[in-house]
Amino acid sequence: MERVVQFTAPRHVEVAAHASAPLPAGHLRVRTRYSGISAGTELTAYRGTNPYLTRTWDPEARIFRDGAAGIEYPVAGWGYSEVGEVTEVSPELEGGLDGERARPAGLPRVGDLVWGIWGHRSEGIVPVERMIGHTLPEGLEPLAGAFARVGAIAYNAVLAADIHVGEDVAVFGQGVIGLLTTRLAQLNGARVTAVDALDGRLATARAHGASRTLNARNDAVAESIREATDGRGADVAIEISGAYPALHEALRSVTVGGRVVASGFYQGDGAGLRLGDEFHHNRVQLISSQIGGVPPQLAGRWTVDRLQRTFLALVADGRVDVASLVSHVVPAAEAADAYALLDERPADALQIVLEF
């Protein structure tokens, strides 16, 4: 039997059981070990605020259309940060793809630990093209594989920021992805100011490379950043929390002609965002970073898959620490409690991982 975590209504979670499906041609079967919960995107479906619940995304026109929901409850198998063991490979793949005799390079074997996206379920049936080269790096703890996607989101934001050695960068939001962004920006040569409303997360940000920290509730953030940069403001700000007031403060914090990378998943109307203020008068560049693609100017060299592989290589080399970000490993049967914790007491958790 396969177990699947699903949302049956806003703030209602259950673990459903289904019979395991036969393995189709061109696929692998993976038994899940760990599956990381996203405290951003996933909570929008958990809370009922995700735009797909009220509108439909038109992939050809690339706009949302009103009138019908793109997804509806129950929302099953949400999640995008899985690691597990290959238990079955479609037989024809062992002889090659499309009639080729050679086994595809990078094809995982039965028993390999792999990372990828197949949702919060006890087993995944995944197309082979999505798993080529996804064997976990040698010596890497399996739990680290659950960070491939969130690490890529942070990495993508840093690439979009176009940071140069010695520049001042402010990172707004110090949840898991924000902390990884802080570390990657620091590795990229930035002096990082970390901003969050929770002192505990700011302490963690210092351990992950932040030179300075500011509490968004107590400190005059934009003024403090300008004072620390001889009145200029930050060269770049990366907003990763998905809160409109934080995006507005990021726009206030950068220098004339500075860059703000918006990498959060913003919900609803933009309350607190005043684009006629500093954004307009300082001619700020506002750039969207979203993991569906890489910055256009880098598309010839970078892919989303390269982001994920490179991030895991940094973890394997000891240059990025993910183990300290895991606050809870929760049995999948207790998924409802995990979501309630993230929703109601975010200060008490960082990365929550479901264990199957």
Secondary structure as GFF3:
##gff-version 3
##sequence-region A 1 356
A	DSSP	beta_strand	2	9	.	.	.	ID=ss1
A	DSSP	beta_strand	12	18	.	.	.	ID=ss2
A	DSSP	beta_strand	27	36	.	.	.	ID=ss3
A	DSSP	alpha_helix	41	47	.	.	.	ID=ss4
A	DSSP	three_ten_helix	51	53	.	.	.	ID=ss5
A	DSSP	beta_strand	56	58	.	.	.	ID=ss6
A	DSSP	beta_strand	63	65	.	.	.	ID=ss7
A	DSSP	beta_strand	75	76	.	.	.	ID=ss8
A	DSSP	beta_strand	82	89	.	.	.	ID=ss9
A	DSSP	three_ten_helix	91	95	.	.	.	ID=ss10
A	DSSP	beta_strand	113	116	.	.	.	ID=ss11
A	DSSP	beta_strand	123	127	.	.	.	ID=ss12
A	DSSP	three_ten_helix	128	130	.	.	.	ID=ss13
A	DSSP	three_ten_helix	142	147	.	.	.	ID=ss14
A	DSSP	alpha_helix	148	161	.	.	.	ID=ss15
A	DSSP	beta_strand	168	172	.	.	.	ID=ss16
A	DSSP	alpha_helix	176	187	.	.	.	ID=ss17
A	DSSP	beta_strand	191	196	.	.	.	ID=ss18
A	DSSP	alpha_helix	199	207	.	.	.	ID=ss19
A	DSSP	beta_strand	212	215	.	.	.	ID=ss20
A	DSSP	alpha_helix	221	228	.	.	.	ID=ss21
A	DSSP	beta_strand	234	239	.	.	.	ID=ss22
A	DSSP	alpha_helix	244	253	.	.	.	ID=ss23
A	DSSP	beta_strand	254	262	.	.	.	ID=ss24
A	DSSP	alpha_helix	278	281	.	.	.	ID=ss25
A	DSSP	beta_strand	285	288	.	.	.	ID=ss26
A	DSSP	three_ten_helix	296	298	.	.	.	ID=ss27
A	DSSP	alpha_helix	304	316	.	.	.	ID=ss28
A	DSSP	three_ten_helix	323	325	.	.	.	ID=ss29
A	DSSP	beta_strand	326	331	.	.	.	ID=ss30
A	DSSP	three_ten_helix	332	334	.	.	.	ID=ss31
A	DSSP	alpha_helix	335	344	.	.	.	ID=ss32
A	DSSP	three_ten_helix	346	348	.	.	.	ID=ss33
A	DSSP	beta_strand	351	355	.	.	.	ID=ss34
###
